[in-house]
Amino acid sequence: MTAQLLPRPQTAHLLNSSFSYASSTQQHQPAPLQRTNHGSHIDPEMVDWLTPTSKDTPLSEIRARYSRDGYVWIKNVIPRSEVFDMREQYFQTISPTGLLAPNTSPREGIFKSCLDPTAHQGLGATPQDSAMQSLDEIHASKEYQDFLDHPDLCDWVRRLTGWEEEVVLKRGLLRHNVPGSKCPSGIHYDQLFLRAGDPVFVTAWVPIGDCAANGGGLMYLENSCELAERIEKRFETRQKKDDMPREERISAYNHHMGELGHLSHNAETWAKEDGLGKRWLVANYEAGDVVFHSPWMIHASGQNSDKFGRIRLASDLRFYEKGAKLDKRWTKPFYNGDGL
């Protein structure tokens, strides 16, 4: 199958400046259409904007937003150039798979539009076998492991939580999502995958490059933490009824779970039914931004429909307070076949 051709990207300006549409003005514009894994559009009435937070917002207000909303999206946490350094390193490493457009740089990360998107999926979907060695390499690299410990990121975790010392799980994940792929992140909350630890961690979702609101970035189900806790209690009840061994109970892939451990892959119907009519919140993310969210915050991603052909790349990192009961399965870097 051949993907629909995208317009030839004009990309040079994308590396040197932020989006022309500032996050502060997006609230006054309709949110863009979001495509689901099934190819249909989510009802526009079910989509709204994520609320950005500037770094100079009083800390008491930032903490209040996180407690109330289950997330806080903070602008310009990490220097933009350093985020693009990580983007360049990633796409340079996996470039032998042939996914990059001719005459473009790994720093840009532009998809070769004549390719079949389903053959170039990232983690969270089904990467091609030829990509797995490169994915193992980049996750174990010093550059990525250092990125997990970025001082600006760790500083913000301590400021947000009030912890004296944090522990970052070494199993961070880099996920790419090419334009047109039908396998973006399914609907889930992070505790599904970290059940061997207590739900007291903070996830930092970091876009590795600019990501337009229709570019496959994360979208969050508004006010969904209590809903996720109720869903998890239902799973626990079923597992106890089945007298399920602990190894199966902590797995996101036991027989009570959905495909790839997710709640669903249809963001439209799930939000209207199981999601109790709550809206999906989307954003125009910029390199340097970080979204901190709760273990219970329900989220997913739509299809990447970026008009420039940019590959969505992002990393999700988990932080615990030192001494908390963490999921020890996630204390080693990702490798193909680790079962998580």
C-alpha positions as CSV (number, residue, x, y, z in Angstrom):
1,M,0.0,0.0,0.0
2,T,1.2,3.5,-0.8
3,A,0.5,6.4,1.5
4,Q,-1.2,9.5,0.2
5,L,1.4,12.0,-0.9
6,L,2.0,14.9,1.4
7,P,3.0,18.4,0.1
8,R,6.8,18.9,-0.1
9,P,7.6,20.3,3.3
10,Q,9.2,23.8,3.7
11,T,11.0,23.0,6.9
12,A,14.0,25.2,7.4
13,H,12.1,27.7,9.5
14,L,10.7,25.0,11.8
15,L,14.0,24.4,13.5
16,N,14.8,28.0,14.3
17,S,11.6,29.4,15.6
18,S,8.5,28.4,17.6
19,F,5.1,27.9,16.0
20,S,3.6,31.0,14.4
21,Y,0.5,30.1,16.3
22,A,1.3,31.0,19.9
23,S,-0.2,28.8,22.6
24,S,-1.6,31.9,24.3
25,T,-3.9,32.5,21.3
26,Q,-5.0,29.0,20.5
27,Q,-7.8,29.1,23.1
28,H,-9.6,31.6,20.8
29,Q,-9.6,29.2,17.8
30,P,-11.5,26.0,17.2
31,A,-9.5,22.9,18.0
32,P,-8.5,21.0,14.8
33,L,-10.2,17.8,13.7
34,Q,-8.7,14.7,15.3
35,R,-8.6,11.3,13.5
36,T,-9.0,8.1,15.5
37,N,-7.3,4.8,14.9
38,H,-10.4,3.8,12.9
39,G,-9.9,6.7,10.5
40,S,-13.0,8.6,11.4
41,H,-12.9,12.1,12.9
42,I,-13.8,12.7,16.5
43,D,-16.9,14.9,16.9
44,P,-15.6,18.5,17.1
45,E,-17.8,19.0,20.1
46,M,-15.8,16.4,22.0
47,V,-12.5,18.3,21.5
48,D,-11.1,21.4,23.2
49,W,-7.8,23.0,24.2
50,L,-5.3,21.9,26.9
51,T,-4.5,24.9,29.2
52,P,-0.8,26.0,29.0
53,T,1.0,27.3,32.0
54,S,4.0,29.6,31.9
55,K,7.1,29.1,34.1
56,D,6.5,32.3,36.0
57,T,3.1,31.2,37.2
58,P,3.1,31.2,41.1
59,L,4.1,27.7,42.3
60,S,1.0,27.4,44.4
61,E,-1.2,27.9,41.3
62,I,0.8,25.3,39.3
63,R,0.4,22.8,42.1
64,A,-3.3,23.6,42.3
65,R,-3.8,23.1,38.6
66,Y,-2.0,19.7,38.8
67,S,-4.2,18.6,41.7
68,R,-7.4,19.8,40.2
69,D,-6.9,18.8,36.5
70,G,-4.6,15.8,36.7
71,Y,-2.0,17.6,34.5
72,V,0.0,20.8,34.1
73,W,1.5,21.7,30.7
74,I,4.5,24.0,31.4
75,K,6.0,25.9,28.6
76,N,9.8,26.1,27.9
77,V,11.0,23.8,30.6
78,I,14.0,22.4,28.5
79,P,16.1,24.5,26.2
80,R,14.7,24.2,22.7
81,S,18.1,23.4,21.1
82,E,18.7,20.5,23.5
83,V,15.4,19.0,22.6
84,F,16.3,19.1,18.9
85,D,19.6,17.6,19.7
86,M,17.8,14.6,21.0
87,R,15.5,14.5,18.0
88,E,18.5,14.5,15.7
89,Q,20.2,11.7,17.6
90,Y,17.0,9.6,17.4
91,F,16.4,9.9,13.7
92,Q,20.0,9.6,12.9
93,T,20.1,6.3,14.7
94,I,17.0,4.9,13.0
95,S,17.6,6.5,9.6
96,P,18.8,3.2,8.1
97,T,15.2,2.1,8.1
98,G,14.6,4.6,5.2
99,L,11.7,6.5,6.9
100,L,13.2,10.0,6.3
101,A,12.4,12.1,3.3
102,P,15.2,12.7,0.8
103,N,17.1,16.0,1.2
104,T,15.9,16.5,4.8
105,S,17.9,16.2,8.0
106,P,17.4,13.9,11.0
107,R,16.9,17.1,13.0
108,E,13.8,17.9,11.0
109,G,12.5,14.3,11.1
110,I,10.3,14.5,7.9
111,F,8.6,11.3,6.8
112,K,9.2,9.9,3.3
113,S,5.6,10.3,2.1
114,C,5.7,7.6,-0.6
115,L,6.1,4.9,2.1
116,D,3.5,2.8,3.8
117,P,3.0,4.3,7.3
118,T,2.1,1.0,8.8
119,A,5.6,-0.3,7.9
120,H,7.3,2.4,9.9
121,Q,5.5,2.4,13.3
122,G,7.2,3.2,16.5
123,L,7.0,1.8,20.1
124,G,3.4,1.4,21.2
125,A,2.5,-0.1,17.9
126,T,4.4,-2.7,15.9
127,P,7.9,-1.5,14.8
128,Q,9.4,-3.3,11.8
129,D,12.0,-5.9,12.8
130,S,14.8,-4.0,11.1
131,A,14.1,-1.0,13.4
132,M,14.3,-2.9,16.7
133,Q,18.1,-3.0,17.0
134,S,18.3,0.7,16.4
135,L,15.5,1.3,19.0
136,D,17.4,-0.8,21.5
137,E,20.6,1.3,20.7
138,I,19.0,4.7,21.2
139,H,17.2,3.8,24.4
140,A,20.5,2.5,25.9
141,S,22.5,5.4,24.6
142,K,24.3,7.8,27.0
143,E,22.6,10.7,25.2
144,Y,19.1,9.4,26.0
145,Q,19.9,8.3,29.6
146,D,21.4,11.7,30.2
147,F,18.2,13.3,28.8
148,L,16.1,11.3,31.4
149,D,18.2,13.1,34.1
150,H,18.0,16.5,32.5
151,P,18.6,19.0,35.4
152,D,15.8,21.4,34.3
153,L,13.3,18.5,34.1
154,C,14.3,17.1,37.5
155,D,14.2,20.6,39.1
156,W,10.6,21.0,37.9
157,V,9.6,17.6,39.3
158,R,10.9,18.7,42.7
159,R,9.2,22.1,42.5
160,L,5.9,20.5,41.4
161,T,5.8,17.8,44.1
162,G,7.8,19.3,46.9
163,W,10.0,16.1,47.0
164,E,13.5,16.5,48.4
165,E,14.8,13.9,46.0
166,E,13.3,12.1,43.0
167,V,14.0,8.8,41.3
168,V,13.6,8.6,37.5
169,L,12.8,5.2,36.0
170,K,15.5,4.3,33.5
171,R,12.9,2.7,31.2
172,G,11.9,5.9,29.6
173,L,10.4,5.5,26.1
174,L,10.9,7.3,22.8
175,R,7.9,6.9,20.6
176,H,7.6,8.1,17.0
177,N,4.3,8.4,15.1
178,V,4.6,8.9,11.3
179,P,1.9,10.8,9.4
180,G,-0.9,8.6,8.3
181,S,-0.1,5.8,10.8
182,K,-3.3,4.1,12.1
183,C,-1.6,3.0,15.3
184,P,-1.1,6.0,17.6
185,S,-1.2,5.6,21.4
186,G,-4.4,3.9,22.5
187,I,-6.5,5.1,25.4
188,H,-4.9,4.4,28.7
189,Y,-3.8,5.7,32.1
190,D,-0.1,5.0,33.1
191,Q,-0.8,3.0,36.2
192,L,-2.1,0.2,33.9
193,F,1.5,-0.4,32.9
194,L,3.2,0.2,36.3
195,R,1.0,-1.8,38.6
196,A,3.9,-3.3,40.5
197,G,4.5,0.0,42.1
198,D,2.2,2.4,44.0
199,P,0.3,5.1,42.0
200,V,2.4,7.9,43.4
201,F,4.6,8.8,40.4
202,V,4.5,11.7,38.1
203,T,4.8,11.2,34.3
204,A,6.6,13.8,32.3
205,W,5.5,13.7,28.6
206,V,8.1,15.5,26.5
207,P,7.5,16.4,22.8
208,I,10.9,15.9,21.1
209,G,10.3,18.7,18.6
210,D,7.4,20.8,17.7
211,C,4.0,19.0,17.4
212,A,0.9,20.6,16.0
213,A,-2.5,19.8,17.6
214,N,-3.2,17.5,14.7
215,G,0.3,16.1,14.6
216,G,-0.3,13.0,16.8
217,G,0.6,14.5,20.2
218,L,-1.0,13.5,23.4
219,M,-4.6,14.4,24.0
220,Y,-6.0,14.2,27.5
221,L,-9.5,13.3,28.7
222,E,-10.6,16.2,30.9
223,N,-11.1,15.6,34.6
224,S,-10.6,11.8,34.2
225,C,-8.5,10.8,37.2
226,E,-11.4,9.6,39.3
227,L,-12.8,7.7,36.3
228,A,-9.5,5.9,35.8
229,E,-9.4,4.9,39.5
230,R,-12.9,3.4,39.2
231,I,-11.9,1.5,36.1
232,E,-8.9,0.1,37.8
233,K,-11.0,-1.0,40.8
234,R,-13.2,-2.9,38.4
235,F,-10.2,-4.7,36.9
236,E,-9.0,-5.5,40.4
237,T,-12.4,-7.0,41.3
238,R,-12.3,-9.3,38.2
239,Q,-8.8,-10.4,38.9
240,K,-9.5,-11.4,42.5
241,K,-12.6,-13.2,41.3
242,D,-10.4,-15.2,38.9
243,D,-7.8,-15.8,41.7
244,M,-5.2,-14.4,39.2
245,P,-1.5,-14.9,40.2
246,R,0.3,-11.7,41.0
247,E,2.5,-11.9,37.8
248,E,-0.7,-11.7,35.7
249,R,-2.4,-9.1,37.9
250,I,0.3,-6.6,37.4
251,S,0.5,-7.2,33.7
252,A,-1.2,-4.7,31.4
253,Y,-1.7,-7.6,29.0
254,N,-3.7,-10.1,31.1
255,H,-6.9,-11.4,29.6
256,H,-9.1,-8.7,31.1
257,M,-7.2,-6.0,29.3
258,G,-7.6,-4.6,25.8
259,E,-5.4,-4.7,22.7
260,L,-1.8,-3.7,23.6
261,G,-3.0,-3.1,27.2
262,H,-5.2,-0.2,26.2
263,L,-8.8,0.6,27.2
264,S,-9.7,1.2,23.6
265,H,-8.4,2.4,20.2
266,N,-11.6,4.4,19.3
267,A,-11.2,7.8,20.9
268,E,-14.6,9.0,19.7
269,T,-17.0,6.2,20.8
270,W,-15.0,5.5,24.1
271,A,-15.1,9.1,25.2
272,K,-18.9,9.4,24.6
273,E,-19.7,6.1,26.3
274,D,-17.1,4.8,28.8
275,G,-15.6,8.3,29.1
276,L,-19.0,9.7,30.2
277,G,-19.1,12.3,27.5
278,K,-15.8,14.0,28.6
279,R,-13.9,16.0,26.0
280,W,-10.4,15.4,24.6
281,L,-8.0,18.2,25.2
282,V,-5.3,18.9,22.6
283,A,-2.5,21.3,22.2
284,N,0.1,22.9,19.8
285,Y,3.2,21.6,21.6
286,E,6.6,23.2,21.2
287,A,10.1,21.8,21.7
288,G,11.0,22.5,25.3
289,D,7.4,22.0,26.7
290,V,6.6,19.3,29.2
291,V,3.3,18.0,30.3
292,F,3.4,16.6,33.9
293,H,0.4,14.2,34.5
294,S,-1.0,11.9,37.1
295,P,-0.8,8.1,37.0
296,W,-4.6,8.2,36.6
297,M,-4.9,10.8,33.9
298,I,-6.5,9.2,30.9
299,H,-4.9,10.0,27.6
300,A,-4.3,8.9,24.0
301,S,-3.1,10.3,20.7
302,G,-4.9,10.9,17.4
303,Q,-3.5,10.2,14.0
304,N,-0.6,12.3,12.8
305,S,-2.0,14.6,10.1
306,D,0.9,17.2,10.2
307,K,0.8,19.3,7.0
308,F,4.7,19.4,6.9
309,G,5.1,15.7,7.1
310,R,6.8,15.9,10.5
311,I,7.2,12.7,12.4
312,R,5.8,13.1,15.9
313,L,8.5,12.1,18.4
314,A,8.0,12.2,22.2
315,S,9.3,10.7,25.3
316,D,7.5,9.7,28.5
317,L,9.4,9.6,31.8
318,R,8.3,8.5,35.2
319,F,9.4,10.0,38.5
320,Y,8.9,8.7,42.0
321,E,9.9,10.2,45.3
322,K,13.0,8.5,46.7
323,G,11.9,5.7,49.0
324,A,8.4,5.2,47.5
325,K,7.3,1.8,46.3
326,L,8.2,1.9,42.6
327,D,7.8,-0.6,39.8
328,K,11.2,-2.2,39.7
329,R,10.4,-3.7,36.3
330,W,11.0,-0.2,34.9
331,T,14.4,0.4,36.4
332,K,16.4,-0.8,33.4
333,P,16.4,0.8,29.9
334,F,14.0,-0.5,27.4
335,Y,15.0,-3.4,25.2
336,N,13.1,-5.4,22.6
337,G,11.3,-8.3,24.3
338,D,11.3,-6.9,27.9
339,G,7.6,-7.8,28.1
340,L,6.4,-4.4,29.4
